[in-house]
C-alpha cells in the first residue's frame, strides 16, 4: 500500500472522531485564518480540509469556501455538516480547478503527511490569482515530558520512517514553487489531563487498545503496566500535559 493510500485510509477511519483526537486543529485553524485575514467575498480553497477546522472559520468570515480532501470519509462528513460550502474529494497534488480560481489557499496540517509536498505547492501556486495568498500550518514534534510515552510506543509499535518536514524546508519549498519569502510564527497548544486514566482514554481514541490486541498477550499486559507506571510518575511530578506546537506559514504568489 502506498503512503498516500495509507493516509487516506487512516483519515477515513478517523473521520468520526478526528477533532476529538487532534483537539488542537480547531484552535490552530482559527489562528491560520486570522493570520491570512481574508475579507468577505474571498474565494478560499481549503486543501486537506478534514472536518473543517479551517474551512468553517473562512465561512464565518464571509468567504466563499471550497473544501477538498483525499479521504472519502472526511468529505462525506464535512459535506453533511456544511451544506454552505462546496466539498469535493481531490488529491492535493492534482487539483481539478482552472488556473487562477482562488484568492486564498489554506492547508492545515497537510504538507507534513504528503510524500511529495512539492506537487501540492505547485498546484496551490497554479490555482491562485496573482497576489493570492497561501496559508499553511505545519505540526512540530514536541516530546517534552512525554518522552517516556514516545519511547514506549516506539518499542512496542515501531516508529515512522524519514525525518519530518522542517519549517525551514517548507519555506524553501514555497520559494522554489514560485512564492514570495514566507512569514512564519510558532504557536503552542498545551492541554492538561487530570489523571493517567484520561491519558489512556486519549490514546484509546487513536486505537491503541486495538493495536495491543495484535500483540502477544504478555506484551500487551506489559505495555499497559509500563504505561500506567510512567503516567502515574508524570502525574505526581508536575502533572500530565499534552504538548503540541505548530508553525504557521503565509506567503503570496507574485
N, C-alpha and C positions, 0 to 999 in steps of 0.2 A: 504494500500500500504506500502511495506517495505521501510526502509530508503534507501537501495541500489537502489530500483526501482525509488524512488522519485528523487534521484540524477541523475540516468540515464535519466529520462525524462526531468529534468531541463537542462542538458547539451545537449540533443537532440535539445531542443528549442533554446538554446543559440549558437548553432554551427556557425551560420552565423555572429554573432557579438561578439563572445567571447573575442577576444583580443582588441576590441574597448571598451568593458565594463571594463575588467580587464587589463587595459593598462600596468600594471607593470609586467605581466608574461613574456613578451619578454625580458625586461632588466634582470630580475632575472633568466630567462633561460640561458642567456649568462653568468651570474655570476656563475651559478651552474656548467655548463660545464667547465668554466675556472678553477674552484676550483678542479674539477676532473682531468683536464689536460690529456685527453686521447690522445695517439699518433695515427697517421694514421694507419688504419687497425684494430683498436679496435672494437670488437663486442659489440655494445651498444644496450641494451634493454631499451626503454623509456616507462614507465608504466603510464597510465593516461595521454596519450600524448596530448589530446586536439587537438588544431590546429597546434601543432608542435613547440612551443616556445623553447623547449629543443632539440627535435629531429633534427630540421633543423640546429642547431648550431653544433651538432655532425656530421652531414653530411658535413658541411663546413670545419670541421677539418679532414676529410678523414676517418671517422668511417663508418663501415658497420652497418646501423641502422635498427632495428626492432622496430616498434611503436605499442603499443596496447592501447585500450581504451574500456570501457564498453558501451559507447554511440555510437549507430549506426550512428547518425548524424555526430558526430565528425569523426568517422572512414571514412565515405564516403567523407567528405570534405578534410581530410588530404590525403587520397589516391589519390584523384583527383589533389590536389595541388603538391604532391611529389611522382612521379612515380619511383623515385630512392631509395625509402625505402619500406620495407615490412610493410604493415599496416594491423592489424588484430583486430577483436572485441573479447576481452577477459576480464575476471574479474581479478583484481589484486590478489585476494586470491585463484585463481585456474588457474595458468598459464599453458598453454599446450605446454611446451618445455621440452626436456630432461634435466637431471641434468648436471650442468657444461657447459651450452650452451653459456654463455656470460662472457665478461671480465669486463663490467661495466653495472650496472643497475641504471637508473635515474628515479626520480618521482617528478615532480614539482607540489606542492600544492595538493597532492593526499591524503596523510595519514590522514589529518585532517577531510576528509569527509567520511572515511571508518568506518563502525560500528565496525569492528574487524581488526584494523591495524596489530595485531599480525599475522594474517593469511597471509597478504601480505608480511610482513617482513620475515616470514618463507619461502615463495616462492622466494623472492629475494635471500635469502641465498642459497636455493637449486639450482637455475639456474645459479649461479655464479661459476666460477672456483676458486680453492684455490688462495688466494691473490687477488681475484677480488674485485672491489670497488663498493659500493653503495653510491649514492649522492642524498640527498633529500632536498626539501625546504618545510618549514612549515610556514604558514601565521600566523603572530602575530596580535592580535587585538589592534589597536591603535585608541583610541577615540579622544584624544586631544581636539581641539576646535570645533569638530563636535559632541560633546556630546549632544547638543540640538537636532540634527537630529536623533541620535540613540534613544534618549528618545521619540521623536515624532513617529518614526517608531514602537517602542515597544508599545506605547499607542494605535495606530490605527491598527496595523497588528500583534501584539504579537511578542514574541521573541523565539529563539531556546531553546531547552532543553539540559541540561547537560553542564558540564564545557568543554571548548575547550582543545584540546590536547596541553600540555605544552612542551617546548623544553626539560626540564629535563625528563619528562615522555617519550618522544620519544627516548632520549638517553638510558634510562633504557630498553625500549622495544627492541632497537637494540642490546644491550648487551645480553638480555635474548634470542634473536633469534640466538645468536652464533657469533655475530660480535665483532671486537675489540672495545675498548673505542673510541667513536666518537670524531671528532673535529667539532667545530661549530663556526659560525660567524654571526653577526647581519648585515642586510642590510636594509637601508631605501630608499623608493622611493616616494618622495612627488610630487604632481602635482598641480600647481597653476591654478585656474579658474578665468576668467576675471570678472564675474558678477554672480548674482543669477540665471539668465536665463541659463547660462552654467551649473550650478549645477543641475538645473531642467532637462536639456537635458540629463545629465549623468544618473540621476535617471530614466528618461524615457526609456533609453536603457535597463534598468533592469526590465521594465514592471510596474513601479509604476502607471502610468495613468490607465492601465488595472486593477490593483488591486483596485484603487479608484472606478472604475465602479462597483465593488462588494459591496461597502459600501453604506449605505443610503445616498441620495443626500446631506442632510445638513452636514453630517460628511465629505463627500468628499470636500465640499466647505470650511469647517472649516480647514481641513488639508492643503489645498492649501494656505489659508490665513496665517496660522501659519508658514507654510514652508517659504513663502516669507518674512514674518516679521523676522524670525530667520536668513535667508540668507542675507537680507539687513543689519541687525545688524552685522553679521560676516564680510560682505564686507566692512562696514565703519570702523570696528575696527580690522585692521590688514590683511584684505583680506581673500579670500576663498581658502583654500588649502586642497586637499585630501591627507591624510597621510596614507601610507601603509608601513609595515615592515615585514621582514621575517627572520627566522634563516635558515642557510644552514648547513646541517649535512653530513659529509663524514666519511666513515669508510671502513674497509676491512674485507673480510672473511678470517680467518686464514687458 
